[in-house]
Amino acid sequence: MTIEYKITSLCSKDVSEVFKSSGIKRPADDLERIQKMIDNADVNISAWDGVRLVGIARAITDFSYCCYLSDLAVCKEYQKTGIGTELVKRLREHLGEEVSLLLLSAPTAMEYYPRIGFEKTEKAFLIPRVK
């Protein structure tokens, strides 16, 4: 399997399919909202197996101090192959050493993120979205 990584524009249909396959909880059937999420991100790093999108790292950043990794999703059949780790690695390389990377984890992924270099912290606050 040869995976190609790109920083490129994406379409909501492809991203929706990755979200659905990965198990991540996103409004995957609302293609208009997914497209807004993609278009308004500062960085979208994607993983491709041929013409198929199989992974995405979507981030919001100031490119100077901090970056919020808002989505890290890999299609189920491609999980545990290093694609998520590589997406994070490439995001960090793109951002540079001055930028910290933070995220909110799904309960099911709490053990995954420390394995790829994230530190767990108790210093976060959240005002949840209404819809």
Secondary structure, DSSP 8 states (H G I E B T S, - for coil): ---EEEE----HHHHHHHHHHHT--S-TT-HHHHHHHHHT-SEEEEEEETTEEEEEEEEEE-SSSEEEEEEEEE-GGGTTSSHHHHHHHHHHHHH-TT-EEE----GGGTTHHHHTT----S---------
